[in-house]
């Protein structure tokens, strides 16, 4: 009788233990499938997370199985989508039955990021201007200037670009020398010289939003770098600033203001000046630091810029009135030359974080950094246009 009782209890314990095994009837699995279609698929892939837990990487078209999960209700979240990609019904609820595998399928659709990006590279010898799609594909050389070309900037409609053509360098460290402001068609044809400049720093020309005017920097003897305006046909040259040492030019999207950087004795700060010359507003005040290279967002609400206030040059963003200054990049390398995507969702810039200067893109909040170029000679100074 006792032996029989002992055997029965042993069977009960074994059955109970079997129900608690990870492969027993109290656990199951989820097979997650991701399918991505469209244009400019995200090379970084996505992340799958169960019930708010840690994410697990999954490529853009793949299947993974999450095993040993307790029976009952769960939810699966697909995250890490690029701004040009979308998925419906996310997260997905799923019911796990012990001993079974549930299926969850995500269908991601990606659309082409608008616009093209101009940039400079020395891959052909002298530094020249190239263009590529917003995902880094289809890179094509546009200039073949004998001494090189710098500072590309798109026209508002994307049919032309303006740049600094090098005619002679007297100081290779600061790129001081002789330049011409040149306009070309988007395919690199039809060069037109607007202005010839003697003994100046990089002019960094920038096109006004209505396409009528180009602003640039030229050195005025005795007063340093000043901003000039010239009509897009080369006529109507006039001086815009008359004091300080000024670098960098960025038009507001409505064409009413120009942002630039001015030396104030202990460093460079950013200012915005009405195009009609009636008002000058200081946007940053960072003693001993250099704030420069402003870039206005397409909606006019924000300005991206470069600052070394935290020890090295990083990309920052602020409201158009100078408030809400926020650091976007955090790398020991130099991050420089921000430019907004036409829809304002992303910012491209160049960085030497890989050892050579390359062009990168990130979301406007600093997330999802992606490298666009892989040029052994380096690539930089992007300009994102339509």
GUNUTOR-757761 format. One line per field, with one value per residue (C-alpha): residue number from 0; residue in one letter; x negated, y, z. Coordinates in nm, 2 decimals. Layout:
REM residues N
n	c(NUM:...) .
res	c(a:...) .
c1	c(X:...) .
c2	c(Y:...) .
c3	c(Z:...) .
//
This chain:
REM residues 386
n	c(0:1:2:3:4:5:6:7:8:9:10:11:12:13:14:15:16:17:18:19:20:21:22:23:24:25:26:27:28:29:30:31:32:33:34:35:36:37:38:39:40:41:42:43:44:45:46:47:48:49:50:51:52:53:54:55:56:57:58:59:60:61:62:63:64:65:66:67:68:69:70:71:72:73:74:75:76:77:78:79:80:81:82:83:84:85:86:87:88:89:90:91:92:93:94:95:96:97:98:99:100:101:102:103:104:105:106:107:108:109:110:111:112:113:114:115:116:117:118:119:120:121:122:123:124:125:126:127:128:129:130:131:132:133:134:135:136:137:138:139:140:141:142:143:144:145:146:147:148:149:150:151:152:153:154:155:156:157:158:159:160:161:162:163:164:165:166:167:168:169:170:171:172:173:174:175:176:177:178:179:180:181:182:183:184:185:186:187:188:189:190:191:192:193:194:195:196:197:198:199:200:201:202:203:204:205:206:207:208:209:210:211:212:213:214:215:216:217:218:219:220:221:222:223:224:225:226:227:228:229:230:231:232:233:234:235:236:237:238:239:240:241:242:243:244:245:246:247:248:249:250:251:252:253:254:255:256:257:258:259:260:261:262:263:264:265:266:267:268:269:270:271:272:273:274:275:276:277:278:279:280:281:282:283:284:285:286:287:288:289:290:291:292:293:294:295:296:297:298:299:300:301:302:303:304:305:306:307:308:309:310:311:312:313:314:315:316:317:318:319:320:321:322:323:324:325:326:327:328:329:330:331:332:333:334:335:336:337:338:339:340:341:342:343:344:345:346:347:348:349:350:351:352:353:354:355:356:357:358:359:360:361:362:363:364:365:366:367:368:369:370:371:372:373:374:375:376:377:378:379:380:381:382:383:384:385) .
res	c(x:x:x:x:x:x:x:x:x:x:x:x:x:x:x:x:x:x:x:x:x:x:x:x:x:x:x:x:x:x:x:x:x:x:x:x:x:x:x:x:x:x:x:x:x:x:x:x:x:x:x:x:x:x:x:x:x:x:x:x:x:x:x:x:x:x:x:x:x:x:x:x:x:x:x:x:x:x:x:x:x:x:x:x:x:x:x:x:x:x:x:x:x:x:x:x:x:x:x:x:x:x:x:x:x:x:x:x:x:x:x:x:x:x:x:x:x:x:x:x:x:x:x:x:x:x:x:x:x:x:x:x:x:x:x:x:x:x:x:x:x:x:x:x:x:x:x:x:x:x:x:x:x:x:x:x:x:x:x:x:x:x:x:x:x:x:x:x:x:x:x:x:x:x:x:x:x:x:x:x:x:x:x:x:x:x:x:x:x:x:x:x:x:x:x:x:x:x:x:x:x:x:x:x:x:x:x:x:x:x:x:x:x:x:x:x:x:x:x:x:x:x:x:x:x:x:x:x:x:x:x:x:x:x:x:x:x:x:x:x:x:x:x:x:x:x:x:x:x:x:x:x:x:x:x:x:x:x:x:x:x:x:x:x:x:x:x:x:x:x:x:x:x:x:x:x:x:x:x:x:x:x:x:x:x:x:x:x:x:x:x:x:x:x:x:x:x:x:x:x:x:x:x:x:x:x:x:x:x:x:x:x:x:x:x:x:x:x:x:x:x:x:x:x:x:x:x:x:x:x:x:x:x:x:x:x:x:x:x:x:x:x:x:x:x:x:x:x:x:x:x:x:x:x:x:x:x:x:x:x:x:x:x:x:x:x:x:x:x:x:x:x:x:x:x:x:x:x:x:x:x:x:x:x:x:x) .
c1	c(0.00:-0.28:-0.48:-0.17:-0.12:-0.48:-0.47:-0.16:-0.32:-0.63:-0.41:-0.24:-0.57:-0.71:-0.40:-0.42:-0.78:-0.71:-0.46:-0.72:-0.98:-1.06:-0.95:-0.64:-0.27:-0.30:-0.54:-0.53:-0.71:-0.66:-0.79:-0.84:-0.87:-0.96:-0.92:-1.03:-0.95:-0.99:-1.29:-1.60:-1.56:-1.72:-2.07:-2.08:-1.78:-1.53:-1.48:-1.22:-1.11:-0.87:-0.65:-0.87:-1.19:-1.53:-1.54:-1.68:-1.82:-1.65:-1.74:-1.49:-1.38:-1.41:-1.25:-1.34:-1.19:-1.14:-1.12:-1.05:-0.77:-0.50:-0.15:0.08:0.11:-0.20:-0.28:-0.56:-0.71:-0.91:-1.13:-1.43:-1.25:-1.41:-1.20:-1.12:-0.97:-0.64:-0.45:-0.09:0.05:-0.26:-0.30:-0.12:0.08:0.03:0.17:-0.07:0.06:-0.15:-0.34:-0.26:-0.43:-0.24:-0.30:-0.35:-0.43:-0.53:-0.51:-0.73:-0.70:-0.98:-0.96:-1.25:-1.39:-1.34:-1.63:-1.99:-2.31:-2.60:-2.94:-3.31:-3.57:-3.93:-3.88:-3.97:-4.28:-4.19:-3.89:-3.57:-3.20:-2.99:-2.62:-2.45:-2.10:-1.99:-2.08:-2.43:-2.38:-2.45:-2.75:-2.85:-3.13:-2.99:-3.30:-3.65:-3.80:-4.18:-4.26:-3.94:-3.59:-3.44:-3.12:-2.84:-2.49:-2.17:-1.94:-1.59:-1.44:-1.73:-1.80:-2.14:-2.41:-2.66:-3.01:-3.35:-3.59:-3.96:-4.18:-4.48:-4.56:-4.80:-4.73:-4.65:-4.58:-4.29:-4.22:-4.28:-4.34:-4.17:-3.82:-3.54:-3.17:-3.04:-2.69:-2.63:-2.33:-2.24:-2.41:-2.74:-2.69:-2.67:-2.92:-2.87:-3.11:-2.93:-3.21:-3.60:-3.75:-4.11:-4.29:-3.99:-3.88:-3.63:-3.34:-3.08:-2.80:-2.44:-2.13:-1.83:-1.50:-1.34:-1.65:-1.72:-2.02:-2.34:-2.52:-2.88:-3.18:-3.47:-3.76:-3.75:-4.09:-4.10:-3.76:-3.79:-3.53:-3.21:-2.90:-2.80:-2.50:-2.49:-2.20:-2.19:-2.28:-2.60:-2.46:-2.37:-2.67:-2.63:-2.78:-2.55:-2.76:-2.99:-3.15:-3.31:-3.47:-3.19:-3.19:-2.91:-2.58:-2.23:-1.91:-1.58:-1.33:-1.11:-1.42:-1.37:-1.68:-2.04:-2.21:-2.59:-2.88:-3.07:-3.38:-3.32:-3.66:-3.64:-3.49:-3.24:-2.86:-2.56:-2.35:-2.05:-2.01:-1.71:-1.78:-1.65:-1.92:-1.68:-1.75:-2.04:-1.96:-2.23:-2.13:-2.42:-2.65:-2.92:-3.23:-3.55:-3.38:-3.31:-2.95:-2.93:-2.80:-2.42:-2.16:-1.80:-1.53:-1.29:-1.00:-1.20:-1.15:-1.50:-1.87:-2.13:-2.49:-2.84:-2.99:-3.30:-3.16:-3.18:-3.55:-3.52:-3.31:-2.96:-2.62:-2.37:-2.02:-1.82:-1.49:-1.51:-1.52:-1.82:-1.64:-1.64:-2.00:-2.05:-2.35:-2.28:-2.61:-2.85:-3.17:-3.54:-3.58:-3.49:-3.12:-3.06:-2.86:-2.50:-2.23:-1.86:-1.66:-1.39:-1.12:-1.31:-1.31:-1.69:-2.02:-2.33:-2.68:-3.04:-3.26:-3.60:-3.49:-3.59:-3.94:-3.87:-3.61:-3.28:-2.92:-2.66:-2.29:-2.08:-1.72:-1.66:-1.67:-2.02:-1.90:-1.97:-2.31:-2.39:-2.71:-2.65:-3.00:-3.30:-3.56:-3.93:-4.02:-3.74:-3.41:-3.24:-3.05:-2.71:-2.43:-2.08:-1.85:-1.53) .
c2	c(0.00:0.24:0.15:0.21:0.55:0.64:0.55:0.76:1.07:1.02:1.03:1.34:1.52:1.41:1.54:1.87:1.90:1.83:2.11:2.36:2.26:2.53:2.30:2.18:2.27:2.59:2.75:2.83:3.05:3.34:3.33:3.70:3.77:4.11:4.20:4.53:4.67:5.01:5.24:5.31:5.02:5.07:4.91:4.91:4.67:4.68:4.56:4.32:4.35:4.14:4.30:4.61:4.41:4.44:4.45:4.18:4.28:4.16:4.24:4.42:4.09:3.80:3.57:3.51:3.28:3.38:3.06:2.95:3.21:3.17:3.09:3.38:3.73:3.92:4.20:4.24:4.57:4.65:4.95:5.12:5.22:5.50:5.81:5.71:5.37:5.29:4.98:4.94:4.80:4.82:4.68:4.36:4.16:3.79:3.49:3.21:2.86:2.61:2.38:2.59:2.86:3.18:3.38:3.75:3.93:4.29:4.45:4.76:5.00:5.25:5.55:5.74:6.02:6.34:6.53:6.48:6.56:6.76:6.70:6.74:6.46:6.43:6.09:6.22:6.41:6.78:6.83:6.84:6.85:6.53:6.45:6.14:6.02:6.07:5.71:5.75:5.57:5.69:5.91:6.13:6.39:6.73:6.96:6.92:7.26:7.25:7.35:7.22:7.32:7.38:7.49:7.35:7.48:7.39:7.64:7.63:7.44:7.19:7.28:7.45:7.48:7.75:7.68:7.82:7.75:7.76:7.98:7.99:7.91:8.14:7.97:7.60:7.58:7.83:7.79:8.15:8.25:8.34:8.21:8.26:8.22:7.99:7.86:7.53:7.33:7.03:6.79:6.99:7.17:7.54:7.71:8.08:8.29:8.55:8.71:8.68:8.72:8.80:8.70:8.58:8.28:8.02:8.23:7.96:8.09:8.03:8.07:8.27:8.08:8.27:8.20:8.56:8.63:8.46:8.55:8.48:8.59:8.80:8.96:9.34:9.49:9.64:9.49:9.11:8.88:9.05:8.91:9.03:8.97:8.94:8.87:8.52:8.66:8.83:9.19:9.40:9.33:9.49:9.46:9.32:9.34:9.62:9.50:9.21:8.91:8.70:8.34:8.11:8.21:8.06:8.21:8.17:7.98:8.29:8.48:8.76:8.69:8.57:8.38:8.39:8.37:8.67:8.70:8.89:8.90:8.57:8.34:8.32:8.35:8.32:8.61:8.67:8.99:9.11:9.11:9.47:9.55:9.68:9.43:9.22:8.95:8.75:8.38:8.23:8.35:8.10:8.26:8.12:7.89:7.89:7.86:7.85:7.70:7.77:7.58:7.68:7.40:7.40:7.52:7.80:7.69:7.56:7.62:7.35:7.46:7.36:7.44:7.34:7.45:7.10:7.04:6.95:7.03:6.88:6.93:7.13:7.25:7.54:7.73:8.01:8.26:8.10:7.92:7.54:7.48:7.10:6.89:6.62:6.44:6.31:6.18:6.26:6.33:6.65:6.68:6.96:7.12:7.03:7.05:6.96:6.73:6.90:6.76:6.86:6.51:6.45:6.62:6.53:6.64:6.53:6.37:6.23:5.98:5.69:5.82:6.00:6.26:6.10:6.22:6.09:6.14:6.13:6.20:6.56:6.45:6.30:5.94:5.67:5.77:5.63:5.67:5.76:5.77:5.53:5.74:5.66:6.02:6.16:6.33:6.63:6.96:6.82:7.03:6.86:6.99:6.89) .
c3	c(0.00:0.09:-0.22:-0.44:-0.27:-0.33:-0.69:-0.75:-0.58:-0.80:-1.12:-1.00:-0.94:-1.27:-1.45:-1.27:-1.35:-1.72:-1.73:-1.61:-1.87:-2.13:-2.41:-2.23:-2.27:-2.06:-2.31:-2.68:-2.94:-3.18:-3.53:-3.64:-4.01:-4.15:-4.52:-4.65:-4.99:-5.17:-5.21:-5.00:-4.76:-4.43:-4.43:-4.05:-4.02:-3.73:-3.38:-3.24:-2.87:-2.67:-2.40:-2.38:-2.32:-2.48:-2.86:-3.09:-3.43:-3.74:-4.11:-4.33:-4.49:-4.25:-3.99:-3.63:-3.37:-3.00:-2.81:-2.45:-2.40:-2.14:-2.26:-2.27:-2.41:-2.54:-2.78:-3.03:-3.12:-3.44:-3.39:-3.55:-3.87:-4.08:-4.13:-4.49:-4.38:-4.22:-4.08:-3.98:-3.65:-3.44:-3.18:-3.26:-2.99:-3.00:-2.80:-2.72:-2.67:-2.49:-2.72:-3.03:-3.24:-3.31:-3.63:-3.65:-3.98:-4.03:-4.38:-4.40:-4.69:-4.76:-5.00:-5.16:-4.95:-5.14:-5.30:-5.39:-5.20:-5.34:-5.18:-5.24:-5.29:-5.40:-5.56:-5.90:-5.78:-5.72:-5.49:-5.70:-5.66:-5.69:-5.64:-5.50:-5.41:-5.06:-4.97:-5.10:-5.43:-5.79:-5.71:-6.01:-6.05:-6.17:-6.18:-6.33:-6.23:-6.28:-5.92:-5.76:-5.64:-5.30:-5.11:-5.33:-5.27:-5.46:-5.62:-5.46:-5.75:-5.77:-6.14:-6.07:-5.81:-5.71:-5.58:-5.51:-5.80:-5.68:-5.89:-5.67:-5.30:-5.10:-4.76:-4.78:-4.40:-4.41:-4.78:-4.84:-5.20:-5.53:-5.61:-5.85:-5.77:-6.04:-6.13:-6.32:-6.42:-6.20:-6.44:-6.43:-6.77:-6.85:-6.62:-6.56:-6.35:-6.14:-5.94:-5.92:-5.57:-5.48:-5.16:-4.96:-4.75:-4.87:-5.01:-4.92:-5.15:-5.06:-5.28:-5.16:-5.14:-5.43:-5.65:-5.72:-5.51:-5.39:-5.06:-5.00:-4.79:-4.91:-4.72:-4.71:-4.64:-4.29:-4.18:-4.23:-4.38:-4.49:-4.65:-5.00:-5.21:-5.59:-5.83:-5.97:-6.31:-6.17:-6.16:-5.86:-5.63:-5.29:-4.94:-4.67:-4.35:-4.24:-3.92:-3.74:-3.91:-4.06:-4.18:-4.31:-4.46:-4.44:-4.57:-4.38:-4.59:-4.64:-4.76:-4.49:-4.29:-4.32:-4.04:-4.01:-3.76:-3.63:-3.42:-3.10:-2.93:-2.74:-3.00:-3.29:-3.22:-3.45:-3.56:-3.78:-3.98:-4.17:-4.55:-4.55:-4.29:-4.03:-3.75:-3.61:-3.36:-3.16:-3.14:-2.94:-2.67:-2.59:-2.45:-2.58:-2.82:-3.19:-3.31:-3.69:-4.01:-3.95:-4.16:-4.14:-4.14:-4.43:-4.21:-4.06:-3.71:-3.63:-3.71:-3.71:-3.65:-3.54:-3.20:-3.01:-2.68:-2.53:-2.64:-3.01:-3.31:-3.29:-3.45:-3.25:-3.32:-3.18:-3.23:-3.48:-3.20:-3.04:-2.76:-2.69:-2.80:-2.81:-2.90:-3.16:-3.21:-2.94:-3.10:-3.04:-3.41:-3.60:-3.70:-3.94:-4.22:-4.14:-4.41:-4.38:-4.60:-4.81:-4.58:-4.26:-4.12:-4.15:-4.13:-4.34:-4.23:-4.26:-3.99:-3.96:-3.69:-3.92:-3.97:-4.30:-4.37:-4.48:-4.53:-4.28:-4.23:-3.91:-3.81:-3.71:-3.34:-3.38:-3.39:-3.65:-3.78:-4.13:-4.33:-4.69:-4.84:-4.82:-5.00:-4.92:-5.01:-4.80:-4.88:-4.72:-4.73:-4.82:-4.96:-4.97:-5.24:-5.42) .
//
